[in-house]
Amino acid sequence: GGGTGTGVGTGVAPRRVSGSRTIVTSGKLDAGENISGKVEAEIRVSADGVGTLVRTVRGSLMSDGQAKDIIRDWLRRNKFNKTGEESLVVYEFNIRTGG
């Protein structure tokens, strides 16, 4: 499955790499001015669809603290589908500067 989004602005919605949970609300990534690249993030999703960053697992921004903050902010503003249990998913975030 792929992400949803227009591709306009400072980033597009993340793309699912593994796991069965899907994004039901999708806002843009607020990447700021000084960061560009990709990162795959392991996310714990509650039964209610709330995502929490567990760790970054691969990508050019894997060790970047600003990228992790951008993902955490995105997770606070967006939800996953609800299920009867908690699960782990991996999503790829393509973060790029505005311009």
N, CA, C and O atoms as a MOPAC input file, in Angstrom:
PM7 MOZYME 1SCF
protein

 N      0.82500 1    -1.19300 1     0.00000 1
 C      0.00000 1     0.00000 1     0.00000 1
 C      0.84600 1     1.22300 1     0.00000 1
 O      1.94000 1     1.22400 1     0.56400 1
 N      0.38300 1     2.23900 1    -0.60200 1
 C      1.11700 1     3.49200 1    -0.65900 1
 C      0.49700 1     4.53100 1     0.24200 1
 O     -0.58000 1     4.33600 1     0.80600 1
 N      1.19100 1     5.62300 1     0.36300 1
 C      0.67800 1     6.72400 1     1.14200 1
 C     -0.34300 1     7.49900 1     0.34800 1
 O     -0.50300 1     7.30800 1    -0.85700 1
 N     -1.02100 1     8.36700 1     1.04100 1
 C     -1.94700 1     9.25100 1     0.36600 1
 C     -1.41900 1    10.65400 1     0.50900 1
 O     -0.71700 1    10.96100 1     1.47300 1
 N     -1.73400 1    11.48500 1    -0.40700 1
 C     -1.29100 1    12.86500 1    -0.32600 1
 C     -1.16500 1    13.44800 1    -1.70600 1
 O     -1.15900 1    12.72700 1    -2.70400 1
 N     -1.06300 1    14.75100 1    -1.75800 1
 C     -1.03600 1    15.43400 1    -3.04000 1
 C      0.35900 1    15.54600 1    -3.61800 1
 O      0.51500 1    15.74500 1    -4.82300 1
 N      1.37600 1    15.42200 1    -2.78000 1
 C      2.73100 1    15.63000 1    -3.25900 1
 C      3.10100 1    17.09800 1    -3.32500 1
 O      4.17100 1    17.44300 1    -3.82500 1
 N      2.23900 1    17.96200 1    -2.83100 1
 C      2.47800 1    19.39600 1    -2.83100 1
 C      2.79600 1    19.82400 1    -1.40800 1
 O      2.19900 1    19.32000 1    -0.45700 1
 N      3.72200 1    20.74200 1    -1.26000 1
 C      4.04800 1    21.23800 1     0.06700 1
 C      5.38000 1    20.69000 1     0.53500 1
 O      6.23300 1    20.33400 1    -0.27800 1
 N      5.55800 1    20.62400 1     1.82900 1
 C      6.85300 1    20.26000 1     2.38400 1
 C      7.03600 1    18.76800 1     2.55200 1
 O      8.08300 1    18.33600 1     3.03300 1
 N      6.07500 1    17.98200 1     2.18200 1
 C      6.21500 1    16.54000 1     2.28800 1
 C      4.92900 1    15.85900 1     1.86900 1
 O      3.88500 1    16.50300 1     1.76100 1
 N      4.99800 1    14.57400 1     1.63700 1
 C      3.80900 1    13.80600 1     1.30100 1
 C      3.55000 1    12.82000 1     2.42400 1
 O      4.41400 1    12.58400 1     3.26900 1
 N      2.37100 1    12.25300 1     2.42800 1
 C      2.03000 1    11.29300 1     3.47000 1
 C      2.95900 1    10.09000 1     3.38600 1
 O      3.46000 1     9.75900 1     2.31200 1
 N      3.18300 1     9.44800 1     4.50500 1
 C      4.07800 1     8.29400 1     4.52500 1
 C      3.51400 1     7.09400 1     3.76600 1
 O      2.30600 1     6.97600 1     3.55700 1
 N      4.42200 1     6.21100 1     3.36200 1
 C      4.07900 1     4.99100 1     2.62700 1
 C      4.28300 1     3.80100 1     3.54400 1
 O      5.32300 1     3.67900 1     4.19200 1
 N      3.28400 1     2.91400 1     3.59900 1
 C      3.38800 1     1.72300 1     4.45200 1
 C      4.40100 1     0.74700 1     3.86500 1
 O      4.33800 1     0.41500 1     2.68200 1
 N      5.33200 1     0.29000 1     4.69600 1
 C      6.34400 1    -0.68700 1     4.30900 1
 C      5.94800 1    -2.06900 1     4.82200 1
 O      6.05700 1    -3.05900 1     4.09900 1
 N      5.48700 1    -2.13400 1     6.07200 1
 C      5.04000 1    -3.41000 1     6.63700 1
 C      3.98400 1    -3.15400 1     7.69600 1
 O      3.89700 1    -2.06400 1     8.26200 1
 N      3.18700 1    -4.17400 1     7.95300 1
 C      2.10600 1    -4.06700 1     8.91800 1
 C      0.77500 1    -3.86800 1     8.22400 1
 O      0.71700 1    -3.58600 1     7.02800 1
 N     -0.29400 1    -4.01800 1     8.99200 1
 C     -1.62300 1    -3.98700 1     8.38500 1
 C     -2.41200 1    -2.72200 1     8.68700 1
 O     -3.51700 1    -2.56100 1     8.16900 1
 N     -1.88700 1    -1.82800 1     9.50000 1
 C     -2.64100 1    -0.63500 1     9.87100 1
 C     -2.49600 1     0.43300 1     8.80200 1
 O     -1.41200 1     0.64400 1     8.25700 1
 N     -3.59300 1     1.10000 1     8.51100 1
 C     -3.59200 1     2.14800 1     7.49100 1
 C     -3.92000 1     3.49300 1     8.11600 1
 O     -4.53100 1     3.56400 1     9.18200 1
 N     -3.51200 1     4.54200 1     7.45000 1
 C     -3.74300 1     5.90300 1     7.91100 1
 C     -5.15400 1     6.31400 1     7.49300 1
 O     -5.53400 1     6.16200 1     6.33200 1
 N     -5.92800 1     6.83500 1     8.44800 1
 C     -7.28400 1     7.26900 1     8.11700 1
 C     -7.40300 1     8.79200 1     8.05700 1
 O     -8.32900 1     9.31100 1     7.43400 1
 N     -6.48900 1     9.50600 1     8.68800 1
 C     -6.40100 1    10.96000 1     8.52600 1
 C     -4.98600 1    11.24800 1     8.08100 1
 O     -4.04300 1    10.63500 1     8.58100 1
 N     -4.82400 1    12.14600 1     7.17400 1
 C     -3.48100 1    12.38300 1     6.66300 1
 C     -3.24800 1    13.85700 1     6.39800 1
 O     -3.83200 1    14.44300 1     5.48600 1
 N     -2.39800 1    14.43500 1     7.20000 1
 C     -1.98300 1    15.81400 1     6.99800 1
 C     -0.56200 1    15.84200 1     6.49300 1
 O      0.13300 1    14.82600 1     6.50500 1
 N     -0.12700 1    17.01200 1     6.04700 1
 C      1.21800 1    17.13000 1     5.50100 1
 C      2.27400 1    17.04700 1     6.59700 1
 O      2.00100 1    17.26400 1     7.77700 1
 N      3.47800 1    16.72700 1     6.16600 1
 C      4.63100 1    16.75600 1     7.06300 1
 C      5.13300 1    18.19100 1     7.12700 1
 O      5.29700 1    18.83400 1     6.09000 1
 N      5.37800 1    18.69700 1     8.31900 1
 C      5.95800 1    20.02400 1     8.46600 1
 C      7.46100 1    19.86700 1     8.62400 1
 O      7.96600 1    19.67500 1     9.73000 1
 N      8.17100 1    19.95200 1     7.49800 1
 C      9.59300 1    19.62700 1     7.49800 1
 C     10.50200 1    20.78600 1     7.86900 1
 O     11.68200 1    20.56600 1     8.14100 1
 N     10.00200 1    21.99800 1     7.88900 1
 C     10.88600 1    23.10400 1     8.20800 1
 C     11.76900 1    23.47500 1     7.02400 1
 O     11.41500 1    23.22400 1     5.87200 1
 N     12.89600 1    24.06300 1     7.31100 1
 C     13.73900 1    24.64300 1     6.27200 1
 C     15.01000 1    23.85300 1     5.97800 1
 O     15.55900 1    23.97400 1     4.88300 1
 N     15.49000 1    23.05600 1     6.91400 1
 C     16.85700 1    22.55200 1     6.80400 1
 C     16.99100 1    21.03300 1     6.76400 1
 O     18.03900 1    20.50500 1     7.13800 1
 N     15.96600 1    20.32200 1     6.32400 1
 C     16.06000 1    18.87500 1     6.36300 1
 C     15.40900 1    18.28000 1     5.12400 1
 O     14.34700 1    18.72200 1     4.68700 1
 N     16.06700 1    17.27000 1     4.56800 1
 C     15.53100 1    16.61600 1     3.38400 1
 C     16.06900 1    15.19600 1     3.32600 1
 O     17.26500 1    14.97700 1     3.51200 1
 N     15.19300 1    14.23000 1     3.07000 1
 C     15.60700 1    12.84400 1     2.95100 1
 C     14.47600 1    11.89900 1     3.30600 1
 O     13.32800 1    12.31000 1     3.47800 1
 N     14.82200 1    10.62400 1     3.41300 1
 C     13.83900 1     9.59600 1     3.72800 1
 C     14.23600 1     8.87000 1     5.00300 1
 O     15.41300 1     8.76500 1     5.34500 1
 N     13.22300 1     8.37500 1     5.69100 1
 C     13.46800 1     7.57000 1     6.87800 1
 C     12.30700 1     6.59000 1     7.04500 1
 O     11.14700 1     6.94200 1     6.83100 1
 N     12.63500 1     5.36400 1     7.42900 1
 C     11.61700 1     4.38200 1     7.76900 1
 C     11.49400 1     4.34400 1     9.28600 1
 O     12.49100 1     4.26200 1    10.00200 1
 N     10.25600 1     4.40400 1     9.76100 1
 C     10.00300 1     4.46400 1    11.19100 1
 C      9.11900 1     3.30800 1    11.62700 1
 O      8.10100 1     3.01200 1    11.00100 1
 N      9.52700 1     2.66100 1    12.71300 1
 C      8.68700 1     1.64400 1    13.33000 1
 C      7.75200 1     2.36200 1    14.29700 1
 O      8.18500 1     3.13200 1    15.15400 1
 N      6.46300 1     2.08900 1    14.13800 1
 C      5.43600 1     2.80600 1    14.88800 1
 C      4.55100 1     1.80700 1    15.61800 1
 O      4.09100 1     0.82800 1    15.03100 1
 N      4.31700 1     2.05800 1    16.89300 1
 C      3.36800 1     1.25600 1    17.67200 1
 C      2.02400 1     1.96000 1    17.55100 1
 O      1.89800 1     3.14400 1    17.86200 1
 N      1.01700 1     1.21000 1    17.09500 1
 C     -0.32200 1     1.77600 1    16.91200 1
 C     -1.26500 1     1.12800 1    17.92200 1
 O     -1.39800 1    -0.09500 1    17.97000 1
 N     -1.91100 1     1.96100 1    18.71900 1
 C     -2.84800 1     1.45200 1    19.72000 1
 C     -4.11100 1     0.93200 1    19.03900 1
 O     -4.33800 1     1.18400 1    17.85600 1
 N     -4.92100 1     0.21300 1    19.79000 1
 C     -6.19600 1    -0.28900 1    19.26300 1
 C     -7.08100 1     0.85500 1    18.78000 1
 O     -7.89300 1     0.67400 1    17.87300 1
 N     -6.92200 1     2.04400 1    19.38900 1
 C     -7.71600 1     3.21800 1    19.01600 1
 C     -7.14300 1     4.00200 1    17.83600 1
 O     -7.72300 1     5.00600 1    17.42400 1
 N     -6.00300 1     3.55400 1    17.28300 1
 C     -5.43900 1     4.20000 1    16.10200 1
 C     -4.41800 1     5.29200 1    16.37800 1
 O     -4.07400 1     6.05500 1    15.47600 1
 N     -3.93000 1     5.38000 1    17.60200 1
 C     -2.93300 1     6.38500 1    17.96300 1
 C     -1.54100 1     5.79900 1    17.75600 1
 O     -1.21500 1     4.74900 1    18.31000 1
 N     -0.71700 1     6.48500 1    16.95200 1
 C      0.62600 1     6.00400 1    16.66500 1
 C      1.68500 1     6.65100 1    17.53600 1
 O      1.60400 1     7.83700 1    17.85600 1
 N      2.68400 1     5.85600 1    17.92000 1
 C      3.81700 1     6.33300 1    18.71000 1
 C      5.09900 1     5.82800 1    18.05700 1
 O      5.22400 1     4.63900 1    17.76300 1
 N      6.04600 1     6.72800 1    17.83000 1
 C      7.32800 1     6.34000 1    17.24200 1
 C      8.07900 1     5.43500 1    18.20000 1
 O      8.29500 1     5.79100 1    19.35900 1
 N      8.48300 1     4.25400 1    17.71500 1
 C      9.29800 1     3.33400 1    18.50300 1
 C     10.76200 1     3.60100 1    18.20500 1
 O     11.56200 1     3.81300 1    19.11700 1
 N     11.11300 1     3.58900 1    16.91200 1
 C     12.49700 1     3.83300 1    16.49400 1
 C     12.52000 1     4.04000 1    14.99300 1
 O     11.57300 1     3.69100 1    14.28800 1
 N     13.60600 1     4.60900 1    14.51600 1
 C     13.83400 1     4.67600 1    13.08200 1
 C     14.68200 1     3.47800 1    12.70000 1
 O     15.57200 1     3.08100 1    13.45300 1
 N     14.41200 1     2.89100 1    11.52800 1
 C     15.06800 1     1.63300 1    11.18400 1
 C     15.96100 1     1.70800 1     9.95100 1
 O     16.81200 1     0.83900 1     9.75900 1
 N     15.78700 1     2.72300 1     9.11700 1
 C     16.61800 1     2.80700 1     7.91600 1
 C     16.36600 1     4.14700 1     7.23800 1
 O     15.35300 1     4.80000 1     7.48600 1
 N     17.29700 1     4.54600 1     6.38400 1
 C     17.12400 1     5.76200 1     5.60000 1
 C     18.18000 1     6.80200 1     5.88900 1
 O     18.93100 1     6.69500 1     6.85900 1
 N     18.23000 1     7.81300 1     5.03300 1
 C     19.25200 1     8.85200 1     5.13900 1
 C     19.08100 1     9.71200 1     6.38400 1
 O     20.04500 1    10.32700 1     6.84000 1
 N     17.87300 1     9.76700 1     6.94200 1
 C     17.62000 1    10.58200 1     8.13000 1
 C     17.45200 1     9.74200 1     9.39600 1
 O     16.91000 1    10.22100 1    10.39200 1
 N     17.91400 1     8.49600 1     9.36000 1
 C     17.69600 1     7.55200 1    10.44600 1
 C     18.16900 1     8.07200 1    11.80400 1
 O     17.51800 1     7.81300 1    12.81600 1
 N     19.27700 1     8.79200 1    11.84500 1
 C     19.84400 1     9.25900 1    13.10900 1
 C     19.55300 1    10.72500 1    13.37800 1
 O     20.07500 1    11.29100 1    14.33800 1
 N     18.73100 1    11.34700 1    12.55000 1
 C     18.48400 1    12.78100 1    12.66200 1
 C     17.38000 1    13.06500 1    13.68300 1
 O     16.23600 1    12.64800 1    13.50000 1
 N     17.72900 1    13.77600 1    14.75800 1
 C     16.75200 1    14.09800 1    15.79800 1
 C     15.61400 1    14.95700 1    15.28100 1
 O     14.47400 1    14.79500 1    15.71800 1
 N     15.90200 1    15.87600 1    14.35200 1
 C     14.86100 1    16.72800 1    13.79600 1
 C     13.84700 1    15.89100 1    13.00700 1
 O     12.64600 1    16.14900 1    13.07400 1
 N     14.32800 1    14.89500 1    12.26400 1
 C     13.42600 1    14.01700 1    11.51200 1
 C     12.51200 1    13.25900 1    12.46300 1
 O     11.32200 1    13.10600 1    12.19000 1
 N     13.05700 1    12.78600 1    13.57300 1
 C     12.23900 1    12.07100 1    14.56200 1
 C     11.17900 1    12.98800 1    15.15200 1
 O     10.04600 1    12.56200 1    15.37000 1
 N     11.53400 1    14.24700 1    15.41400 1
 C     10.56200 1    15.21000 1    15.93600 1
 C      9.45500 1    15.47700 1    14.91800 1
 O      8.29000 1    15.61300 1    15.29300 1
 N      9.80900 1    15.55200 1    13.63100 1
 C      8.82500 1    15.76900 1    12.57300 1
 C      7.84400 1    14.59700 1    12.52700 1
 O      6.63700 1    14.80100 1    12.38800 1
 N      8.35600 1    13.38000 1    12.64300 1
 C      7.50100 1    12.18900 1    12.62900 1
 C      6.60100 1    12.17400 1    13.86100 1
 O      5.41100 1    11.88100 1    13.75100 1
 N      7.15600 1    12.48700 1    15.03500 1
 C      6.34300 1    12.51300 1    16.25800 1
 C      5.21200 1    13.53700 1    16.13300 1
 O      4.07800 1    13.26800 1    16.52800 1
 N      5.53000 1    14.71200 1    15.58100 1
 C      4.51900 1    15.74100 1    15.39200 1
 C      3.43600 1    15.25400 1    14.42400 1
 O      2.24700 1    15.45700 1    14.66700 1
 N      3.84700 1    14.61400 1    13.33300 1
 C      2.89100 1    14.09000 1    12.36100 1
 C      1.98600 1    13.05100 1    13.02600 1
 O      0.77700 1    13.04100 1    12.79500 1
 N      2.56900 1    12.17700 1    13.85100 1
 C      1.78400 1    11.14300 1    14.53700 1
 C      0.76800 1    11.74500 1    15.51300 1
 O     -0.32000 1    11.19400 1    15.68400 1
 N      1.10800 1    12.86100 1    16.15000 1
 C      0.16300 1    13.52200 1    17.06400 1
 C     -1.05800 1    14.05500 1    16.31600 1
 O     -2.15000 1    14.13200 1    16.88000 1
 N     -0.87400 1    14.42100 1    15.05400 1
 C     -1.95000 1    15.05300 1    14.28200 1
 C     -2.71700 1    14.08800 1    13.37700 1
 O     -3.69800 1    14.49400 1    12.75400 1
 N     -2.30400 1    12.83900 1    13.28800 1
 C     -2.93000 1    11.89200 1    12.36500 1
 C     -3.24400 1    10.57800 1    13.06700 1
 O     -2.63300 1    10.23900 1    14.08000 1
 N     -4.19900 1     9.85000 1    12.51900 1
 C     -4.65500 1     8.59500 1    13.13500 1
 C     -4.58200 1     7.44000 1    12.14000 1
 O     -4.60400 1     7.62800 1    10.92400 1
 N     -4.49600 1     6.24100 1    12.70700 1
 C     -4.54800 1     4.98900 1    11.94300 1
 C     -5.91700 1     4.35700 1    12.15500 1
 O     -6.68000 1     4.78000 1    13.02300 1
 N     -6.22200 1     3.33600 1    11.35000 1
 C     -7.49300 1     2.64000 1    11.52600 1
 C     -7.53600 1     1.95500 1    12.89300 1
 O     -6.50900 1     1.55100 1    13.43800 1
 N     -8.75000 1     1.83500 1    13.42800 1
 C     -8.95300 1     1.18800 1    14.72000 1
 C     -9.09100 1    -0.31800 1    14.52000 1
 O     -9.68300 1    -0.77700 1    13.54300 1
 N     -8.53600 1    -1.07600 1    15.46000 1
 C     -8.68400 1    -2.53200 1    15.46600 1
 C     -8.85700 1    -2.96800 1    16.91400 1
 O     -8.90000 1    -2.13000 1    17.81500 1
 N     -8.95400 1    -4.23900 1    17.13700 1
 C     -9.12000 1    -4.74200 1    18.48700 1
 C     -7.82900 1    -4.88900 1    19.26200 1
 O     -7.85400 1    -5.30600 1    20.42000 1
 N     -6.69200 1    -4.55600 1    18.64800 1
 C     -5.41800 1    -4.77700 1    19.33700 1
 C     -4.35400 1    -3.78400 1    18.88900 1
 O     -4.47400 1    -3.12600 1    17.85500 1
 N     -3.31200 1    -3.70300 1    19.70300 1
 C     -2.14500 1    -2.89500 1    19.37200 1
 C     -1.31200 1    -3.63200 1    18.32800 1
 O     -1.29400 1    -4.86200 1    18.30000 1
 N     -0.62600 1    -2.88300 1    17.47200 1
 C      0.23500 1    -3.52600 1    16.47400 1
 C      1.41500 1    -2.63400 1    16.12400 1
 O      1.42600 1    -1.44100 1    16.42500 1
 N      2.40900 1    -3.23900 1    15.48100 1
 C      3.58700 1    -2.51600 1    15.00000 1
 C      3.52600 1    -2.43000 1    13.48500 1
 O      3.17600 1    -3.39500 1    12.80700 1
 N      3.87100 1    -1.26300 1    12.96800 1
 C      3.94500 1    -1.04900 1    11.52400 1
 C      5.23200 1    -0.30800 1    11.21800 1
 O      5.82800 1     0.31000 1    12.10000 1
 N      5.66000 1    -0.37100 1     9.96300 1
 C      6.78900 1     0.43100 1     9.49600 1
 C      6.29000 1     1.27500 1     8.32900 1
 O      5.71000 1     0.75700 1     7.37400 1
 N      6.52100 1     2.57300 1     8.42000 1
 C      6.15800 1     3.50600 1     7.36100 1
 C      7.40000 1     4.27300 1     6.92100 1
 O      8.27700 1     4.58000 1     7.72900 1
 N      7.45600 1     4.57500 1     5.63400 1
 C      8.53600 1     5.40300 1     5.09300 1
 C      8.05100 1     6.84000 1     4.98200 1
 O      7.01300 1     7.11400 1     4.37900 1
 N      8.81600 1     7.75400 1     5.56900 1
 C      8.52100 1     9.17500 1     5.50000 1
 C      9.51800 1     9.81900 1     4.55000 1
 O     10.73000 1     9.68300 1     4.71900 1
 N      8.99500 1    10.52400 1     3.54400 1
 C      9.82400 1    11.26200 1     2.59600 1
 C      9.75000 1    12.73400 1     3.00200 1
 O      8.79400 1    13.43500 1     2.67200 1
 N     10.75700 1    13.17900 1     3.70900 1
 C     10.77700 1    14.53600 1     4.26100 1
 C     11.61100 1    15.41000 1     3.33800 1
 O     12.73700 1    15.06600 1     2.98000 1
 N     11.03900 1    16.53900 1     2.96200 1
 C     11.79300 1    17.45400 1     2.09500 1
 C     11.49100 1    18.88900 1     2.50000 1
 O     10.41100 1    19.19700 1     3.00400 1
 N     12.44800 1    19.74000 1     2.27400 1
 C     12.28300 1    21.14400 1     2.63500 1
 C     11.30500 1    21.81200 1     1.68400 1
 O     11.12600 1    21.35700 1     0.55500 1
 N     10.68400 1    22.86600 1     2.12400 1
 C      9.77200 1    23.62600 1     1.27900 1
 C     10.55000 1    24.42200 1     0.25400 1
 O     11.77500 1    24.51600 1     0.32100 1
 N      9.82700 1    24.99700 1    -0.69800 1
 C     10.55900 1    25.80800 1    -1.66900 1
 C      9.96900 1    25.88600 1    -2.96300 1
 O     10.51100 1    26.54600 1    -3.85000 1

